Amino acid sequence: MEEKVQNREKSYKCDICMSEFTTKGNLRDHMRIHSGEKPYKCDVCMSGFARRDNLRIHMRIHTGEKPYKCDVCTSEFTTKGNLRDHMRIHSGEKPYKCDVCMSGFAQKGHLRRHMRIHTGEKPYKCGVCMSGFTRRDNLRIHMRIHTGGKPYKCDVCMSEFSQKGSLRYHMRIHTGEKPYKCDVCMSGFAQKGYLRKHMRMHTGEKPYKCGVCMSEFTRKGSLRDHMRIHTGVKPYKCDVCMSEFTVKGTLNSHMRKHTGEKPYKCDVCMSEFIRKGTLRVHMRIHTGEKPYKCDVCMSEFTQKGHLRQHIRIHTGEKPHKCGLCEARFAKKGNLREHIRIHTGEKPYKCGVCMSEFTQKGYLRQHIRIHTGEKPYKCGVCMSEFIRKGNLRLHMRKHTGEKPYKCDICMSDFMQNCNLINHMRIHSEEKSYRYNVSMSEFSNEGNT
């Protein structure tokens, strides 16, 4: 009896694809797949359908009817199948499995699209540039590159976007929303991709490698910028002074020299800066943070460059060489100041007495003669000094320190100049000062 029911259930067979059907009407509807016949027309948009039921479901697009409602979240759907698929969001059911990577999906269509990752199939082709896409939606979005279509507009600043997701990300600029949190340092990010890049700071991952010098980078854009070091390409040019730059951000920062703009302000002392990085380094003055530590002597520094220069004390490296006298220096700035010995250049001028100096620091110390400022104070006797070096010498009176020693008689001196004068005793120059004095006295008497 049961076998008879089954035979009756699928007694109509398609001669083309051998599919079986329980009723003649179902077979007739099926045959339209092969013939392409669509006898049921929509009066609104003239779309054609092979079955009357499909036309009825389609009409709900125009009427807005959604007869199938979710009991959990009250979402509404035009078809029973859509409701069934939606319910899997609440149940977590994923009945469609990928045979390759075992990923699960709530809908059969989602599995079908996923399989294209493994097969490489891209059935949707761009008629303009022939790019291929795995999804129809992706092709539709891609076409906006050619058409210039930007259907999504920001209600706050009127910016336009080609994708809905881009608008959603953009809105977080106005709302300040940062839904993606770093589990390590709790930093927040507006986009998931930004969080993924940020995590490389903690993991140390640098997936982008330079094929020339093997340098590694956390971001693809950083590698692209780096490659210009090797190629010499500087695509960003200043319209004011014609300076060229490898990175657009460097050009933007440079332009502020011409405009005088300083958008980054210190909340503590109100100092203003051209670059965000400069403000970040400046803040360490207030916080006392010194993140760069010397492995040799444990000295700490606020800037990486300062540590790099300090290391040369231990290594003895002096990479900056004077082309005139073979003198070498650990710092480029020291070489620049040294060159002024040869050129006679004194670029720093006192506005009071017009005295000129080779170094800015010398001018700063000189100005204190006019202002009377004595910023260096002795903690023992409260004596004040213009220069730090003078205070250091003065402190030896209290400590008794005499770092300069005579190798002949082992006498000790507080200052190097005192040792030099003392050495004349041993070199038979002791009568020098007396003879000069007597000579001057006798000459004076003769006049």
Helices and strands as residue ranges (DSSP letters): H 2-9, E 12-13, E 20-21, H 24-35, E 40-41, E 48-49, H 52-63, E 68-69, E 76-77, H 80-91, E 96-97, E 104-105, H 108-119, E 124-125, E 132-133, H 136-147, E 152-153, E 160-161, H 164-175, E 180-181, E 188-189, H 192-203, E 208-209, E 216-217, H 220-231, E 236-237, E 244-245, H 248-259, E 264-265, E 272-273, H 276-287, E 292-293, E 300-301, H 304-315, E 320-321, E 328-329, H 332-343, E 348-349, E 356-357, H 360-371, E 376-377, E 384-385, H 388-399, E 404-405, E 412-413, H 416-426, H 432-446
